[in-house]
Amino acid sequence: MSQTQTLTVDGMSCGHCEQTVEDALQSVSGVESVEADRESDAVTVEGDAAVADLVDAVNDAGYDASA
């Protein structure tokens, strides 16, 4: 079942940063859609991926994520 999860992501300062975070999250199994917003330091993820996997993907991309 699909759910909406929001992560706080520090370090996104431009559109390229948003795209990098979105691409990292899209690669996680179970993710259906992603929308990053650097203005609010947040990323909204739709899907059934585990939160820990989402946080790990963002951290691996070089940003600081928390649920």
PAPAPA-374590 format. One record per atom (N, C-alpha, C, O): atom name; residue in one letter; chain; z, x, y; residue number from 1. Coordinates in Angstrom, 2 decimals, always signed. Each point is the difference from the previous one (the first is absolute). Layout:
<recs>
<rec atom="CA" res="a" chain="A" up="Z" east="X" north="Y" n="NUM"/>
...
</recs>
This chain:
<recs>
<rec atom="N" res="m" chain="A" up="+0.00" east="+0.84" north="-1.18" n="1"/>
<rec atom="CA" res="m" chain="A" up="+0.00" east="-0.84" north="+1.18" n="1"/>
<rec atom="C" res="m" chain="A" up="+0.00" east="+0.88" north="+1.25" n="1"/>
<rec atom="O" res="m" chain="A" up="+0.79" east="+0.94" north="+0.10" n="1"/>
<rec atom="N" res="s" chain="A" up="-1.66" east="-1.24" north="+0.82" n="2"/>
<rec atom="CA" res="s" chain="A" up="-0.14" east="+0.78" north="+1.22" n="2"/>
<rec atom="C" res="s" chain="A" up="+1.17" east="-0.27" north="+0.94" n="2"/>
<rec atom="O" res="s" chain="A" up="+0.48" east="-1.12" north="+0.12" n="2"/>
<rec atom="N" res="q" chain="A" up="-0.05" east="+2.18" north="+0.54" n="3"/>
<rec atom="CA" res="q" chain="A" up="+1.07" east="-0.14" north="+0.98" n="3"/>
<rec atom="C" res="q" chain="A" up="-0.32" east="+0.85" north="+1.22" n="3"/>
<rec atom="O" res="q" chain="A" up="-0.85" east="+0.90" north="-0.06" n="3"/>
<rec atom="N" res="t" chain="A" up="+1.51" east="-1.19" north="+1.16" n="4"/>
<rec atom="CA" res="t" chain="A" up="-0.17" east="+0.78" north="+1.23" n="4"/>
<rec atom="C" res="t" chain="A" up="+1.22" east="+0.90" north="+0.17" n="4"/>
<rec atom="O" res="t" chain="A" up="+1.14" east="-0.45" north="-0.07" n="4"/>
<rec atom="N" res="q" chain="A" up="-1.42" east="+1.72" north="+0.30" n="5"/>
<rec atom="CA" res="q" chain="A" up="+1.07" east="+0.97" north="+0.23" n="5"/>
<rec atom="C" res="q" chain="A" up="-0.30" east="+0.73" north="+1.31" n="5"/>
<rec atom="O" res="q" chain="A" up="-1.15" east="+0.26" north="+0.32" n="5"/>
<rec atom="N" res="t" chain="A" up="+2.20" east="+0.06" north="+0.41" n="6"/>
<rec atom="CA" res="t" chain="A" up="-0.16" east="+0.74" north="+1.24" n="6"/>
<rec atom="C" res="t" chain="A" up="+0.77" east="+1.31" north="-0.09" n="6"/>
<rec atom="O" res="t" chain="A" up="+1.18" east="+0.02" north="-0.35" n="6"/>
<rec atom="N" res="l" chain="A" up="-1.87" east="+1.06" north="+0.67" n="7"/>
<rec atom="CA" res="l" chain="A" up="+0.61" east="+1.32" north="+0.03" n="7"/>
<rec atom="C" res="l" chain="A" up="+0.08" east="+0.48" north="+1.45" n="7"/>
<rec atom="O" res="l" chain="A" up="-0.87" east="-0.32" north="+0.81" n="7"/>
<rec atom="N" res="t" chain="A" up="+1.90" east="+1.07" north="-0.51" n="8"/>
<rec atom="CA" res="t" chain="A" up="+0.08" east="+0.70" north="+1.28" n="8"/>
<rec atom="C" res="t" chain="A" up="-0.57" east="+1.38" north="-0.22" n="8"/>
<rec atom="O" res="t" chain="A" up="+0.38" east="+0.71" north="-0.93" n="8"/>
<rec atom="N" res="v" chain="A" up="-1.32" east="-0.32" north="+1.80" n="9"/>
<rec atom="CA" res="v" chain="A" up="-0.66" east="+1.30" north="-0.15" n="9"/>
<rec atom="C" res="v" chain="A" up="+0.09" east="+0.75" north="+1.33" n="9"/>
<rec atom="O" res="v" chain="A" up="-0.53" east="-0.45" north="+1.01" n="9"/>
<rec atom="N" res="d" chain="A" up="+1.22" east="+1.59" north="-1.03" n="10"/>
<rec atom="CA" res="d" chain="A" up="+0.10" east="+0.85" north="+1.18" n="10"/>
<rec atom="C" res="d" chain="A" up="-1.12" east="+1.04" north="-0.03" n="10"/>
<rec atom="O" res="d" chain="A" up="-0.36" east="+0.51" north="-1.06" n="10"/>
<rec atom="N" res="g" chain="A" up="-0.18" east="-0.21" north="+2.24" n="11"/>
<rec atom="CA" res="g" chain="A" up="-0.99" east="+1.06" north="+0.10" n="11"/>
<rec atom="C" res="g" chain="A" up="-1.42" east="-0.46" north="+0.25" n="11"/>
<rec atom="O" res="g" chain="A" up="-0.88" east="+0.83" north="+0.21" n="11"/>
<rec atom="N" res="m" chain="A" up="+0.62" east="-2.14" north="-0.24" n="12"/>
<rec atom="CA" res="m" chain="A" up="-1.35" east="-0.48" north="+0.30" n="12"/>
<rec atom="C" res="m" chain="A" up="-0.17" east="-0.03" north="+1.52" n="12"/>
<rec atom="O" res="m" chain="A" up="+0.68" east="-0.76" north="+0.69" n="12"/>
<rec atom="N" res="s" chain="A" up="-1.60" east="+1.58" north="-0.19" n="13"/>
<rec atom="CA" res="s" chain="A" up="-0.17" east="+0.07" north="+1.46" n="13"/>
<rec atom="C" res="s" chain="A" up="-1.40" east="-0.36" north="+0.47" n="13"/>
<rec atom="O" res="s" chain="A" up="-0.25" east="-0.05" north="+1.21" n="13"/>
<rec atom="N" res="c" chain="A" up="-0.67" east="-0.21" north="-2.15" n="14"/>
<rec atom="CA" res="c" chain="A" up="-1.37" east="-0.31" north="+0.40" n="14"/>
<rec atom="C" res="c" chain="A" up="-0.67" east="-0.85" north="-1.08" n="14"/>
<rec atom="O" res="c" chain="A" up="+0.56" east="-0.25" north="-1.06" n="14"/>
<rec atom="N" res="g" chain="A" up="-1.76" east="-0.19" north="+1.35" n="15"/>
<rec atom="CA" res="g" chain="A" up="-0.75" east="-0.79" north="-0.96" n="15"/>
<rec atom="C" res="g" chain="A" up="-0.27" east="+0.74" north="-1.29" n="15"/>
<rec atom="O" res="g" chain="A" up="+0.01" east="-0.59" north="-1.08" n="15"/>
<rec atom="N" res="h" chain="A" up="-0.27" east="+1.89" north="+1.19" n="16"/>
<rec atom="CA" res="h" chain="A" up="-0.23" east="+0.81" north="-1.20" n="16"/>
<rec atom="C" res="h" chain="A" up="+1.24" east="+0.00" north="-0.89" n="16"/>
<rec atom="O" res="h" chain="A" up="-0.11" east="-0.06" north="-1.22" n="16"/>
<rec atom="N" res="c" chain="A" up="+1.29" east="+0.14" north="+1.84" n="17"/>
<rec atom="CA" res="c" chain="A" up="+1.25" east="-0.03" north="-0.76" n="17"/>
<rec atom="C" res="c" chain="A" up="+0.11" east="-1.32" north="-0.76" n="17"/>
<rec atom="O" res="c" chain="A" up="+0.35" east="-0.02" north="-1.18" n="17"/>
<rec atom="N" res="e" chain="A" up="-0.63" east="-1.08" north="+1.87" n="18"/>
<rec atom="CA" res="e" chain="A" up="+0.04" east="-1.31" north="-0.65" n="18"/>
<rec atom="C" res="e" chain="A" up="-0.94" east="-0.04" north="-1.20" n="18"/>
<rec atom="O" res="e" chain="A" up="+0.36" east="-0.49" north="-1.07" n="18"/>
<rec atom="N" res="q" chain="A" up="-1.58" east="+1.02" north="+1.25" n="19"/>
<rec atom="CA" res="q" chain="A" up="-0.98" east="-0.02" north="-1.08" n="19"/>
<rec atom="C" res="q" chain="A" up="+0.45" east="+0.85" north="-1.18" n="19"/>
<rec atom="O" res="q" chain="A" up="-0.21" east="-0.37" north="-1.15" n="19"/>
<rec atom="N" res="t" chain="A" up="+0.82" east="+1.52" north="+1.44" n="20"/>
<rec atom="CA" res="t" chain="A" up="+0.50" east="+0.88" north="-1.06" n="20"/>
<rec atom="C" res="t" chain="A" up="+1.06" east="-0.71" north="-0.83" n="20"/>
<rec atom="O" res="t" chain="A" up="-0.01" east="+0.06" north="-1.23" n="20"/>
<rec atom="N" res="v" chain="A" up="+0.94" east="-0.74" north="+1.91" n="21"/>
<rec atom="CA" res="v" chain="A" up="+1.06" east="-0.73" north="-0.69" n="21"/>
<rec atom="C" res="v" chain="A" up="-0.59" east="-1.16" north="-0.81" n="21"/>
<rec atom="O" res="v" chain="A" up="+0.38" east="-0.22" north="-1.15" n="21"/>
<rec atom="N" res="e" chain="A" up="-1.31" east="-0.51" north="+1.75" n="22"/>
<rec atom="CA" res="e" chain="A" up="-0.64" east="-1.11" north="-0.71" n="22"/>
<rec atom="C" res="e" chain="A" up="-0.73" east="+0.49" north="-1.24" n="22"/>
<rec atom="O" res="e" chain="A" up="+0.10" east="-0.61" north="-1.07" n="22"/>
<rec atom="N" res="d" chain="A" up="-0.83" east="+1.72" north="+1.20" n="23"/>
<rec atom="CA" res="d" chain="A" up="-0.73" east="+0.54" north="-1.15" n="23"/>
<rec atom="C" res="d" chain="A" up="+0.96" east="+0.43" north="-1.11" n="23"/>
<rec atom="O" res="d" chain="A" up="-0.26" east="-0.24" north="-1.18" n="23"/>
<rec atom="N" res="a" chain="A" up="+1.36" east="+0.87" north="+1.56" n="24"/>
<rec atom="CA" res="a" chain="A" up="+0.98" east="+0.44" north="-1.00" n="24"/>
<rec atom="C" res="a" chain="A" up="+0.57" east="-1.20" north="-0.75" n="24"/>
<rec atom="O" res="a" chain="A" up="+0.17" east="+0.05" north="-1.22" n="24"/>
<rec atom="N" res="l" chain="A" up="+0.12" east="-1.12" north="+1.94" n="25"/>
<rec atom="CA" res="l" chain="A" up="+0.57" east="-1.18" north="-0.64" n="25"/>
<rec atom="C" res="l" chain="A" up="-1.03" east="-0.75" north="-0.84" n="25"/>
<rec atom="O" res="l" chain="A" up="+0.34" east="-0.56" north="-1.04" n="25"/>
<rec atom="N" res="q" chain="A" up="-1.59" east="+0.54" north="+1.49" n="26"/>
<rec atom="CA" res="q" chain="A" up="-1.05" east="-0.68" north="-0.78" n="26"/>
<rec atom="C" res="q" chain="A" up="-0.18" east="+0.64" north="-1.36" n="26"/>
<rec atom="O" res="q" chain="A" up="-0.46" east="-0.65" north="-0.94" n="26"/>
<rec atom="N" res="s" chain="A" up="+0.83" east="+1.93" north="+0.82" n="27"/>
<rec atom="CA" res="s" chain="A" up="-0.17" east="+0.70" north="-1.28" n="27"/>
<rec atom="C" res="s" chain="A" up="+1.09" east="-0.34" north="-1.02" n="27"/>
<rec atom="O" res="s" chain="A" up="-0.10" east="+0.37" north="-1.16" n="27"/>
<rec atom="N" res="v" chain="A" up="+1.14" east="-1.08" north="+1.61" n="28"/>
<rec atom="CA" res="v" chain="A" up="+1.10" east="-0.36" north="-0.90" n="28"/>
<rec atom="C" res="v" chain="A" up="-0.40" east="-1.23" north="-0.83" n="28"/>
<rec atom="O" res="v" chain="A" up="-0.49" east="-0.99" north="+0.54" n="28"/>
<rec atom="N" res="s" chain="A" up="+0.71" east="+1.08" north="-1.83" n="29"/>
<rec atom="CA" res="s" chain="A" up="-0.33" east="-1.11" north="-0.89" n="29"/>
<rec atom="C" res="s" chain="A" up="+0.78" east="-1.25" north="+0.39" n="29"/>
<rec atom="O" res="s" chain="A" up="+1.21" east="+0.06" north="+0.21" n="29"/>
<rec atom="N" res="g" chain="A" up="-1.90" east="-1.18" north="-0.11" n="30"/>
<rec atom="CA" res="g" chain="A" up="+0.64" east="-1.27" north="+0.33" n="30"/>
<rec atom="C" res="g" chain="A" up="-0.12" east="-0.39" north="+1.46" n="30"/>
<rec atom="O" res="g" chain="A" up="+0.33" east="-1.13" north="+0.36" n="30"/>
<rec atom="N" res="v" chain="A" up="-0.79" east="+2.04" north="+0.49" n="31"/>
<rec atom="CA" res="v" chain="A" up="-0.14" east="-0.31" north="+1.42" n="31"/>
<rec atom="C" res="v" chain="A" up="-1.30" east="-0.78" north="+0.21" n="31"/>
<rec atom="O" res="v" chain="A" up="-1.06" east="+0.42" north="-0.45" n="31"/>
<rec atom="N" res="e" chain="A" up="+1.17" east="-1.55" north="+1.15" n="32"/>
<rec atom="CA" res="e" chain="A" up="-1.16" east="-0.84" north="+0.28" n="32"/>
<rec atom="C" res="e" chain="A" up="-0.52" east="+0.21" north="+1.41" n="32"/>
<rec atom="O" res="e" chain="A" up="-1.21" east="+0.04" north="+0.22" n="32"/>
<rec atom="N" res="s" chain="A" up="+2.12" east="+0.09" north="+0.74" n="33"/>
<rec atom="CA" res="s" chain="A" up="-0.41" east="+0.26" north="+1.38" n="33"/>
<rec atom="C" res="s" chain="A" up="+1.12" east="+0.71" north="+0.75" n="33"/>
<rec atom="O" res="s" chain="A" up="+1.17" east="-0.09" north="-0.36" n="33"/>
<rec atom="N" res="v" chain="A" up="-1.58" east="+0.81" north="+1.41" n="34"/>
<rec atom="CA" res="v" chain="A" up="+0.93" east="+0.79" north="+0.79" n="34"/>
<rec atom="C" res="v" chain="A" up="-0.37" east="-0.13" north="+1.47" n="34"/>
<rec atom="O" res="v" chain="A" up="-1.18" east="+0.01" north="+0.36" n="34"/>
<rec atom="N" res="e" chain="A" up="+2.20" east="-0.13" north="+0.49" n="35"/>
<rec atom="CA" res="e" chain="A" up="-0.25" east="+0.02" north="+1.45" n="35"/>
<rec atom="C" res="e" chain="A" up="+1.08" east="+0.85" north="+0.66" n="35"/>
<rec atom="O" res="e" chain="A" up="+1.18" east="-0.35" north="-0.01" n="35"/>
<rec atom="N" res="a" chain="A" up="-1.60" east="+1.47" north="+0.59" n="36"/>
<rec atom="CA" res="a" chain="A" up="+0.92" east="+0.90" north="+0.70" n="36"/>
<rec atom="C" res="a" chain="A" up="-0.02" east="-0.31" north="+1.49" n="36"/>
<rec atom="O" res="a" chain="A" up="-1.05" east="-0.32" north="+0.56" n="36"/>
<rec atom="N" res="d" chain="A" up="+2.20" east="+0.42" north="+0.07" n="37"/>
<rec atom="CA" res="d" chain="A" up="+0.12" east="-0.23" north="+1.45" n="37"/>
<rec atom="C" res="d" chain="A" up="+0.88" east="+1.10" north="+0.60" n="37"/>
<rec atom="O" res="d" chain="A" up="+1.22" east="-0.03" north="-0.12" n="37"/>
<rec atom="N" res="r" chain="A" up="-1.87" east="+1.00" north="+0.75" n="38"/>
<rec atom="CA" res="r" chain="A" up="+0.75" east="+1.13" north="+0.55" n="38"/>
<rec atom="C" res="r" chain="A" up="+0.91" east="-0.41" north="+1.15" n="38"/>
<rec atom="O" res="r" chain="A" up="+1.00" east="+0.66" north="+0.26" n="38"/>
<rec atom="N" res="e" chain="A" up="-1.34" east="-1.74" north="+0.44" n="39"/>
<rec atom="CA" res="e" chain="A" up="+0.82" east="-0.46" north="+1.13" n="39"/>
<rec atom="C" res="e" chain="A" up="+1.39" east="-0.44" north="-0.46" n="39"/>
<rec atom="O" res="e" chain="A" up="+0.98" east="+0.19" north="+0.71" n="39"/>
<rec atom="N" res="s" chain="A" up="-0.91" east="-0.77" north="-1.90" n="40"/>
<rec atom="CA" res="s" chain="A" up="+1.29" east="-0.48" north="-0.52" n="40"/>
<rec atom="C" res="s" chain="A" up="+0.54" east="+0.90" north="-1.11" n="40"/>
<rec atom="O" res="s" chain="A" up="+1.03" east="-0.31" north="-0.60" n="40"/>
<rec atom="N" res="d" chain="A" up="-1.73" east="+1.42" north="+0.32" n="41"/>
<rec atom="CA" res="d" chain="A" up="+0.41" east="+0.92" north="-1.09" n="41"/>
<rec atom="C" res="d" chain="A" up="+0.17" east="-0.75" north="-1.32" n="41"/>
<rec atom="O" res="d" chain="A" up="+0.93" east="+0.27" north="-0.76" n="41"/>
<rec atom="N" res="a" chain="A" up="-1.84" east="-1.21" north="+0.50" n="42"/>
<rec atom="CA" res="a" chain="A" up="+0.13" east="-0.82" north="-1.21" n="42"/>
<rec atom="C" res="a" chain="A" up="-1.33" east="-0.09" north="-0.74" n="42"/>
<rec atom="O" res="a" chain="A" up="-1.08" east="+0.12" north="+0.58" n="42"/>
<rec atom="N" res="v" chain="A" up="+1.21" east="-0.33" north="-1.89" n="43"/>
<rec atom="CA" res="v" chain="A" up="-1.15" east="-0.24" north="-0.85" n="43"/>
<rec atom="C" res="v" chain="A" up="+0.31" east="-1.22" north="-0.85" n="43"/>
<rec atom="O" res="v" chain="A" up="+1.05" east="-0.08" north="-0.63" n="43"/>
<rec atom="N" res="t" chain="A" up="-1.97" east="-0.87" north="+0.62" n="44"/>
<rec atom="CA" res="t" chain="A" up="+0.15" east="-1.20" north="-0.82" n="44"/>
<rec atom="C" res="t" chain="A" up="-0.92" east="+0.15" north="-1.21" n="44"/>
<rec atom="O" res="t" chain="A" up="-1.19" east="+0.28" north="+0.13" n="44"/>
<rec atom="N" res="v" chain="A" up="+1.76" east="-0.48" north="-1.32" n="45"/>
<rec atom="CA" res="v" chain="A" up="-0.74" east="+0.17" north="-1.25" n="45"/>
<rec atom="C" res="v" chain="A" up="+0.06" east="-1.29" north="-0.79" n="45"/>
<rec atom="O" res="v" chain="A" up="+1.07" east="-0.57" north="-0.21" n="45"/>
<rec atom="N" res="e" chain="A" up="-2.23" east="+0.11" north="-0.22" n="46"/>
<rec atom="CA" res="e" chain="A" up="-0.10" east="-1.16" north="-0.89" n="46"/>
<rec atom="C" res="e" chain="A" up="-0.30" east="+0.50" north="-1.40" n="46"/>
<rec atom="O" res="e" chain="A" up="-0.84" east="+0.88" north="-0.18" n="46"/>
<rec atom="N" res="g" chain="A" up="+1.52" east="-1.43" north="-0.81" n="47"/>
<rec atom="CA" res="g" chain="A" up="-0.27" east="+0.36" north="-1.38" n="47"/>
<rec atom="C" res="g" chain="A" up="+1.28" east="+0.03" north="-0.81" n="47"/>
<rec atom="O" res="g" chain="A" up="+1.04" east="-0.49" north="+0.43" n="47"/>
<rec atom="N" res="d" chain="A" up="-1.15" east="+1.06" north="-1.61" n="48"/>
<rec atom="CA" res="d" chain="A" up="+1.17" east="+0.02" north="-0.89" n="48"/>
<rec atom="C" res="d" chain="A" up="+0.43" east="+1.43" north="-0.34" n="48"/>
<rec atom="O" res="d" chain="A" up="+0.62" east="+0.22" north="-1.04" n="48"/>
<rec atom="N" res="a" chain="A" up="-0.95" east="+0.75" north="+1.90" n="49"/>
<rec atom="CA" res="a" chain="A" up="+0.40" east="+1.39" north="-0.23" n="49"/>
<rec atom="C" res="a" chain="A" up="+1.51" east="+0.15" north="+0.23" n="49"/>
<rec atom="O" res="a" chain="A" up="+0.60" east="-0.72" north="+0.79" n="49"/>
<rec atom="N" res="a" chain="A" up="-0.01" east="+1.67" north="-1.50" n="50"/>
<rec atom="CA" res="a" chain="A" up="+1.43" east="+0.30" north="+0.17" n="50"/>
<rec atom="C" res="a" chain="A" up="+0.23" east="+0.68" north="+1.34" n="50"/>
<rec atom="O" res="a" chain="A" up="-0.79" east="+0.85" north="+0.42" n="50"/>
<rec atom="N" res="v" chain="A" up="+1.87" east="-1.23" north="+0.25" n="51"/>
<rec atom="CA" res="v" chain="A" up="+0.32" east="+0.56" north="+1.31" n="51"/>
<rec atom="C" res="v" chain="A" up="+0.10" east="+1.53" north="-0.08" n="51"/>
<rec atom="O" res="v" chain="A" up="-0.48" east="+0.69" north="+0.89" n="51"/>
<rec atom="N" res="a" chain="A" up="+1.11" east="-0.18" north="-1.93" n="52"/>
<rec atom="CA" res="a" chain="A" up="+0.15" east="+1.46" north="-0.14" n="52"/>
<rec atom="C" res="a" chain="A" up="-1.36" east="+0.69" north="-0.04" n="52"/>
<rec atom="O" res="a" chain="A" up="-0.16" east="+1.08" north="+0.56" n="52"/>
<rec atom="N" res="d" chain="A" up="-0.82" east="-1.69" north="-1.22" n="53"/>
<rec atom="CA" res="d" chain="A" up="-1.34" east="+0.58" north="-0.06" n="53"/>
<rec atom="C" res="d" chain="A" up="-0.66" east="+0.00" north="+1.37" n="53"/>
<rec atom="O" res="d" chain="A" up="-0.71" east="+0.95" north="+0.35" n="53"/>
<rec atom="N" res="l" chain="A" up="+0.94" east="-2.00" north="+0.43" n="54"/>
<rec atom="CA" res="l" chain="A" up="-0.56" east="-0.08" north="+1.35" n="54"/>
<rec atom="C" res="l" chain="A" up="+0.60" east="+1.08" north="+0.89" n="54"/>
<rec atom="O" res="l" chain="A" up="-0.73" east="+0.69" north="+0.72" n="54"/>
<rec atom="N" res="v" chain="A" up="+2.04" east="-0.56" north="-0.76" n="55"/>
<rec atom="CA" res="v" chain="A" up="+0.69" east="+1.01" north="+0.82" n="55"/>
<rec atom="C" res="v" chain="A" up="-0.48" east="+1.40" north="-0.41" n="55"/>
<rec atom="O" res="v" chain="A" up="-0.26" east="+0.83" north="+0.87" n="55"/>
<rec atom="N" res="d" chain="A" up="+0.16" east="-0.57" north="-2.16" n="56"/>
<rec atom="CA" res="d" chain="A" up="-0.46" east="+1.31" north="-0.47" n="56"/>
<rec atom="C" res="d" chain="A" up="-1.41" east="+0.30" north="+0.49" n="56"/>
<rec atom="O" res="d" chain="A" up="-0.28" east="+1.13" north="+0.41" n="56"/>
<rec atom="N" res="a" chain="A" up="-0.61" east="-2.12" north="-0.44" n="57"/>
<rec atom="CA" res="a" chain="A" up="-1.39" east="+0.22" north="+0.44" n="57"/>
<rec atom="C" res="a" chain="A" up="-0.05" east="+0.37" north="+1.48" n="57"/>
<rec atom="O" res="a" chain="A" up="-0.75" east="+0.90" north="+0.38" n="57"/>
<rec atom="N" res="v" chain="A" up="+1.53" east="-1.59" north="+0.45" n="58"/>
<rec atom="CA" res="v" chain="A" up="+0.01" east="+0.30" north="+1.43" n="58"/>
<rec atom="C" res="v" chain="A" up="+0.61" east="+1.38" north="+0.24" n="58"/>
<rec atom="O" res="v" chain="A" up="-0.53" east="+0.78" north="+0.80" n="58"/>
<rec atom="N" res="n" chain="A" up="+1.62" east="-0.49" north="-1.47" n="59"/>
<rec atom="CA" res="n" chain="A" up="+0.64" east="+1.31" north="+0.16" n="59"/>
<rec atom="C" res="n" chain="A" up="-0.94" east="+1.12" north="-0.43" n="59"/>
<rec atom="O" res="n" chain="A" up="-0.06" east="+1.04" north="+0.65" n="59"/>
<rec atom="N" res="d" chain="A" up="-0.68" east="-1.24" north="-1.75" n="60"/>
<rec atom="CA" res="d" chain="A" up="-0.95" east="+0.99" north="-0.49" n="60"/>
<rec atom="C" res="d" chain="A" up="-1.14" east="+0.22" north="+1.00" n="60"/>
<rec atom="O" res="d" chain="A" up="-0.61" east="+1.07" north="+0.04" n="60"/>
<rec atom="N" res="a" chain="A" up="+0.32" east="-2.09" north="+0.78" n="61"/>
<rec atom="CA" res="a" chain="A" up="-1.06" east="+0.11" north="+1.01" n="61"/>
<rec atom="C" res="a" chain="A" up="+0.50" east="+0.71" north="+1.25" n="61"/>
<rec atom="O" res="a" chain="A" up="-0.78" east="+0.24" north="+0.93" n="61"/>
<rec atom="N" res="g" chain="A" up="+2.07" east="+0.09" north="-0.88" n="62"/>
<rec atom="CA" res="g" chain="A" up="+0.52" east="+0.77" north="+1.12" n="62"/>
<rec atom="C" res="g" chain="A" up="+0.77" east="-0.79" north="+1.04" n="62"/>
<rec atom="O" res="g" chain="A" up="+0.30" east="+0.51" north="+1.08" n="62"/>
<rec atom="N" res="y" chain="A" up="+0.04" east="-1.75" north="-1.41" n="63"/>
<rec atom="CA" res="y" chain="A" up="+0.76" east="-0.84" north="+0.92" n="63"/>
<rec atom="C" res="y" chain="A" up="+1.33" east="-0.35" north="-0.62" n="63"/>
<rec atom="O" res="y" chain="A" up="+0.20" east="+0.17" north="-1.20" n="63"/>
<rec atom="N" res="d" chain="A" up="+0.71" east="-0.66" north="+2.01" n="64"/>
<rec atom="CA" res="d" chain="A" up="+1.35" east="-0.32" north="-0.47" n="64"/>
<rec atom="C" res="d" chain="A" up="+0.13" east="-1.52" north="-0.12" n="64"/>
<rec atom="O" res="d" chain="A" up="+0.05" east="-0.71" north="+1.00" n="64"/>
<rec atom="N" res="a" chain="A" up="-0.01" east="+0.23" north="-2.25" n="65"/>
<rec atom="CA" res="a" chain="A" up="+0.06" east="-1.44" north="-0.25" n="65"/>
<rec atom="C" res="a" chain="A" up="+1.35" east="-0.42" north="-0.56" n="65"/>
<rec atom="O" res="a" chain="A" up="+0.66" east="+0.76" north="-0.70" n="65"/>
<rec atom="N" res="s" chain="A" up="-0.26" east="-1.98" north="+1.03" n="66"/>
<rec atom="CA" res="s" chain="A" up="+1.21" east="-0.60" north="-0.59" n="66"/>
<rec atom="C" res="s" chain="A" up="-0.23" east="-1.50" north="-0.12" n="66"/>
<rec atom="O" res="s" chain="A" up="-0.77" east="-0.60" north="+0.75" n="66"/>
<rec atom="N" res="a" chain="A" up="+1.45" east="+0.01" north="-1.71" n="67"/>
<rec atom="CA" res="a" chain="A" up="-0.17" east="-1.44" north="-0.26" n="67"/>
<rec atom="C" res="a" chain="A" up="+0.95" east="-0.79" north="+0.86" n="67"/>
<rec atom="O" res="a" chain="A" up="+0.01" east="-1.23" north="-0.06" n="67"/>
</recs>
